Amino acid sequence: MKFEKSCGAIVFHRFEDGIKFLILYRAPSENFKESYDFSRGNVESEDKTEEQVARREIKEETGITELDFYQFRQEIRLFYRFKGELIKKRIIYLLAETKQEEVKLSFEHNDFRWLGYKDAFKLLTHKNAKDILTRANNFLKEGLKQKTLF
């Protein structure tokens, strides 16, 4: 069995009308099913930290380079088949804020959307991505509540 580790992030931006999350769309292809998901990619040998992997992938897939990471880390474990081979995969999601609104998609994705929590939740393809989004949203809401106390 092959093992893989990917890292990515739930990227958000503070718009005038509230926090919106970056959701990427990948059309169906020979190797991938159609999906709405977050930016992520496999760990490569030169990567030293999960944050470095997430930064690299976000830059490659969206052109976003200005990222402030929060103390938030969630892990998903899953199995999938690729070209007949069973693969055990760990996906680490971090949480990052960007002041950049403009997105320049790479060839890997076909579209993107900045969406509020409810719309992002509805659009995401996988249940585990919805769960991570909910945890990230709750984390941000708690942080905003704590800031108003001071």
N, C-alpha and C positions, 0 to 999 in steps of 0.2 A: 504494500500500500504506500502511496506517495503522500507526503505531508507538505502543506503550504501554510504560510502566514502572510496575511495582508494587513495593512494599516490604512486608515483613512480618517475622515472627520466629517462631522455634521458642521457645515459652515453656515453662519448666519450673519445678517446685516441688519442694522437698525435703520429702518426707513421712517419717514415722518409719521406714517400710520401704524408703526409697530415693528416688532421683530419678524423677519422673514428668513426662511431656511432655503438653501440652495439644493434643488432636486435636479438630477441629471437623467436624461432619457437616452436609452440605447435601443435602437430598432433591432428587430430580429435579424440574425445573420447565421452563417454556417456554424459558428462556434458559440453563439450566445442567444438566449431567449430574450424577448422584449422585456425591458424592465425600466422602472423609475427607482433610482437609488441615490446614495451619496457617493462622493468621490472616494476611491480607494485603489490600492494596488499592492502587488506582491513585494515583499521585502527582498532587496537585492544585496549582494555581498558587501557593497561599499556603504550601505546604510548602517548607522551606528545606533540610532534610537527610533522609537516608534514615531516620534514627532517629525524626525527627518524624513521618514517614509511618507507620512501624511503631507508634509510640505511639498515634497517632490511631486507626488501624485496630483495634488490640487493645482500646482503650477502647470504641470503637463496637460491636465485635462481641462482646466478652466482659465489659465492665464493669471489667476489670482496669486499674488506674492505677499501681500500685506495681511498677515495673520497673527492674531493674539490668541494663544491657547489658554484654556481654562483647566483647572484641576478636575478633570472629568475623563474617565476611562471606562469603557464598556467592552466586553469581549463576547463574541459569538463563536460557537463551535458547530461545525456542520460537516456533512459528507456530501460529495457529489461525484458524478461520473463525467469524465472528459475523454472522448475517443476510446471508450470502453474501459478506462482505468478508474478504479475507485480512489478518490482523493479525500483525505481528512484535512479540513481547513480550519484555521483560527483567524478570525477577523477582529482587529482591535479598532474601535472607534474612539476618537478624541472629539473635543468640542472646540471650535475656533470661530472667533469673530473677525470679520473683515470690514474695512471701511470702503473697499472697492465694490462698486455696484456692477461695473462692466465685466462681462464674461466673454472670453474668447475660447470657444470649444475646440478641442482637438478632434482628430478623426475618430476617436473612440466613442464619441457621443453625438447624437443627432439634434438634441434640443436641451434646453434647461428652463427652469422656472424658479423665481423667488416667490415663495408661498408662506403664508401664515401657517401656524401649527395645524389647524383643522383641515385646511386644503392640502397641505403636505401629507398629512396622515392618510387622507383618502386616496391620494395619488400613488403613494409608495406601493411597490409590488409585493414585497415580502413582509410577512408578519414580524420577523425579527428586526427589520428596519423600522417598522412602526413602533415596536417596543423601545428601541434605542431612541427614536425621536421623542417619544413620550417622556423617557427619563431625562433627556437633554432639556426638554421644555420645562419640566418640573424643576430641574436644577437651576435654570435661569430664573424662573418665577420665584424660587426661594431666595436667590441672590438679590433680586430686586426688592423683595420684602425686607430683607435684612438691611439694605442700604437706606430704606425709608425710615428706619428706626434711629438713625444717627443724625 
